[in-house]
Amino acid sequence: MLQSPVTYKHSAGKGEELQKHEELQKHKDEVTVAPPKFQSCQLVRIKKESELENPDGPNPSEFAMGKSGVIEMEGMVYVRNPDQESTEEGTMEQAYFVRIEGIGPVLTGEDWLEDAEPPPR
């Protein structure tokens, strides 16, 4: 049985919603995001740490490194500066959920991925 889609209503009034929308429109040109290098359903390989010159986050788990999988989803994640003493803010990084057989979905950064060859038949 098909169900009708659920509609969520915000408690904010119309004026407040319009104000938020205008604020977002003002700042939309300030943020530039490069298009993702990989797409959903693409076969990729997660590199090993030794294959990277300067690995940055989000880092995949060690047991996923060197394995191939399929990208389930791509998006942006907030990565905090690892230096506790630093006053720098974190950054938004391109990240992917890669489904690896026998492991499940693994969150990894774009620098950790490369195109993978399909397995031999």
N, C-alpha and C positions, 0 to 999 in steps of 0.2 A: 504494500500500500504506500503510495507516495504521499508525503506530507508537504504542506505549504512551507515556504521559507519563513524563518523567524525574523522579525524586524525588531531591532533594539532602538529604544529612544533614549536620547541623552536628557539629563535633567536640566541642562543649561537652556536658558531662554533663547529665542531667535536672535536677539541683539548680541548676546554673548557669543553664539556660534558664528555670526557674521564677523565679529571683531577678531575671533581666532583665525578665521579664514583669511581675512585681510592681512593679519600679522604673518601668516605663513606665506602669502603671496609676496610680501615685501622681501622676505629672506630667501625665496626659492632660487634666485640667481646667485646667491653667495656660495651655495654648496654645489660643487661639481663632482659627479661620480662617474668614473670610467665604467663602460659596460663590462659585464662579467666575461671572463675568458672561456668559461665552460657553461653548458646548458643542462637542464634536466634531461634525464635518460641517456646522458653521454657516458661512455665507458672511460674511466680514468684510473690512474695508478697513484697511490700515495707514496711520495718519495721517502727514503730513509734520511735521517738527520745528517748523516755523513755526506749526502749528495747535495746539501745546501751550504752556501757560503755563510749566509747570515739568516738562520731560521728565525722567523717571528711568528706570533700567534695569529689565530688560535692553533695551537699545536695538536696534532692527532695523538692518540694513545700509542705507546710503543708497539703493542701487539698488532696494530693496523698498518704500521709502516712497511713499505715494500709490497703491499697487497693491492689488488685491483678490485674495483667495484663500480657501481652505477650511481651517478648523482641523482638524488631524490629531490633536493631543494637547494636553491641558492638564495642568498640574502646578505644583509649587512649585520655585523655584530660589533658591539662596543668592547674594545680591548683596553684595559687599564694599563697605565705605565707600571712596569714591574718594580721600579725603584721607589721604595716607600718614602724616601727623603725628597724625591722630585716634586716640584710644584707644577709640572706639566700635566695637562689633562690627558686622558686616554684618547684613542682614535677610533674611528669607524673603519672596519676592515671588511673586505669581501670574504665570505665564508660559504661553505657548502656542507650539506649532510650527504655523505657517501655511504650507500648500503653495501656492506661486504658480507658475502656468504659465510655463514657460521659465526659471524660477529654481530651484525646488525648495523644500525646507522652510526656513523662516526662523524663528528664535527671537525672540520679542518679548514685551514686558511688556503687562499688561492695559491700562494707560493709553494705549498706542499704538493700540488697536483701537477700531473702531466697526462697527455693523451696516452691511452693504453691500446695495445693491439688486441683484437678479439682473440679468444682462446682458439687453439687449433681444433678442427672437427674430427 
